[in-house]
Amino acid sequence: MELSAYPNPTSNLVWIQCNQVIKKIVITDIQGKIQQTMEAFDSNSNTENLASIDLSSMVPGVYLISVLDTTNSQQTIRIVKGY
């Protein structure tokens, strides 16, 4: 699985792009506490390998975004949320 996130660092919105169909996204803080979970992406959509995440309500810091695809492969990417 190839995974990218942009812009990084970000202040509000981050885009997650994957070369596979995204099944689930879990955002955790650096201590491992789950901050947000997104699942049940529309498999009929043209954007099933692209997701936007609004981080505006989260405090600035480092977050880990784990992406699970439909083949149950998982990859994690680090995001910095600024002011």
Buried (B, 14 or more C-beta within 10 A) or exposed (E): EEBEBEEBEBEEEBBBBBEBEBBBBBBBBEEEEEBBEBEEBEEEEEEBBEBEBEBEEBEEEEBBBBBBBEEEEBBEBEBBBEE
